[in-house]
């Protein structure tokens, strides 16, 4: 609560947890002091990933920008003006370190857990299509980077047990590299739990980014 990396969404989420512990009720469903309250989990997870990446930034240095603060907005100027399409690209996080742009996009979906249980062919058509959309979106963000080395990372939530198991087997990051003229573009898939200390979650990111820089 006292750290400078706090965000409104993160603080509101902590307040909600505290209300639950105190049995005060949320969203007006309790007879005990309940007050109307809502917060999309997508926003909370995005703020959580931002907090993790700020911890990474403090250890590695570099400049970090957050979409939540509108620091990563890149307008799309349609000619002639077109009202029926997206007007900007807004990555969740851009971290620039020593000639490498690390672009992270938080996705509050069960995809990571699903991928651990069944292979790609066994996934539903809906899940595969959603995942393709996620990949295309984060790859579109690579065009916003001016550095020669780019890492586009999709971050999904997972249980603490899954995270600990993958960490122990060194399987937290799945990565691929795209051939590109004069540039190195990597795609990472990873997941983070929401019940583990920040420093513990940030440590594998720090190690992985350092390896990429080398």
N, C-alpha and C positions, 0 to 999 in steps of 0.2 A: 504493500500500500504506500510506502514511503519512497519507492524507487522512481527515478525520473522517467523510466520507460513505461510507466502506467498509461493506460488508455481509458477513455470513458466506457467503452464497451466492456473492457476487462473489469473495471471497478464495479460496473453494474452487475456483471455476472457474479462477482464475489459477494455483492450485497444480496443477490438472489439466493446464493448458497447459504448465507448466514440466516436469511429469513426462514429457509427450509429447516435448518438445524434448530432454530428457535420455535418452530411450529407456528409461525405467524401467518402462513398462507401466501400463495401467489395467485395472480390472475383473478382474485376475488372468489376463489372456490372454497375458502376456509371460513368457518364461523368465528375464528379467532383473529381479530385485527387485520383480516385480509384486505388488501388494496389492489386495484387493477394494475397489472404489470405484465409486460410482454417484452421479449427480446429474441430476435431470430438467432438460432444457433449458428447460422452461417457467419453472422457478424462476430459472435463471440469466438468462434474458431479462428477466423481471420485475425482478430486481435491477439489471440494466443500465439499464432504463428509469427505475427509481427514482433511480439515480445521475445520469442525465442531468437529471431533473427537479430534483434537489437543486442541481445546477449552475445551472439556470434560476432557482431560488428565490433563490440567493445574489445573482444579478444584478438581479432584480426586487424582492426583498423579499417580504414576505408569509409566511403560515404554511403549512407543508407537513406532511401526515400520510401514513403509509404503511400499507397493508394488511398487509404482512409483519410489522409490529410490532403489529398488531391495533389500530391507532389509528383506523381508519375503520369499525370494525364497528358495524352498526346492526341490533339484534336484531328479529326478527319475532315478535311475541307472538300466537300463535294462540289463539282462544277458541271452543270448548274446545281444549285442547292437541292438536296433530296431529303424530304421529310420522313421517308419510310425506312431509314436504316440507321445503324449505330453512328454516333457522332464523335466518338473518341475511343481510344484504347487506354485501359487503366489497370496495369499490373498491380497486384497487391504489394509486392516488395521488389525493389531494385537495390542491390548491394554491389558497389563497384570497389574492387580491391586489386591493385597492382596490375592493371590491364585486363582484368577479367570482370565481366558483368554477370552477377548471379541474380536471376529473375525467378522469384518464387510466387506461385499462385496457390492459395489455400482452397481446398475443395471439401466441404463438409458432406461427404458421401461415404457409403460403406464399401466402396470399390476395393480398397486395399484388403480388407478382411475377406471379401469375396475372392479376390485373386489368390489369396493364400490357401483357400479351400478347394478351388476348382481351376483347371487350366482354361485358357482363352476359348477354346472350342466349346467348352461346357457352359460358358456364361450365357445369360439370356441376351437376345438380340437388343433389347432396350439398354442393358448395361454396357454392351460393347459400343453401341452408338453414342451413349453419353461419354464414354471414355475417349472415343475418337474425337468428339467435340472438345473435350478438355485438352487433348494433345494439340489439336490444331490451334486452339486459343493461345496456349502458352508458347507455341512455336511462332505465332504471329507477333508476339511480344519481342522475339529475338531481333526483329527489324528495328526496334527502338534503340538498341544498344550501339554505341559508337566504338566499342573495344573490339579487338581481334578475337578474343576468347569469350565465349558466351555459354552460360549454363542456364537452361530453362528447367525449372523444377516444379513438379506437381506434388503438393503436400496434402495427404489425406489423414483423417483421424484413425486411430487404432486403439485397441485395449492395451493396458500396461503389460499384460501377460504376453500378448503378441509382440510388442516392442522389445521386451526383455529377451524373448526367444530369438528374434531376428538379430538383435544386437550380439547375442552370444554366438550366433552362427555367422556373423559378419554379412548379413543379408539385408541390412537396413536400406541400402541404396541399390536400385536397379538402374542401369544407365546404358544409353546408346549414343552413338555419334553420327551426325549427319554430314555427308560430304558437302563442302561449300567452298567456293572460290576465294581463297585467301583468308578465310575465317574458320575458326573451330567452333562448332555448335554442338553442345551436348544436351541430352534430355535425361533428366533424373526423375525417378518415381520413388517417393519415400512416404513415411507416415510418422506421426508423433502422437503420443498419448497426452491426455489432459490431467493426469493425476500424478505426474512425475516432476521432481524439481527441475526448474529451468536450466540450471547449469548442466545437469545430467543429459538433458535432451540436446542442448547446444553442442556438447562435446563431440558427438559424431559428425555434425555439420562442419565444425572447425577442422577436424581431421580430414574429412573428405575434400573440403575446399583447398586445404593446404596441399593435398596430393595433386589436385587439378592444377594448381599454380606451378608445381614442380614439373 
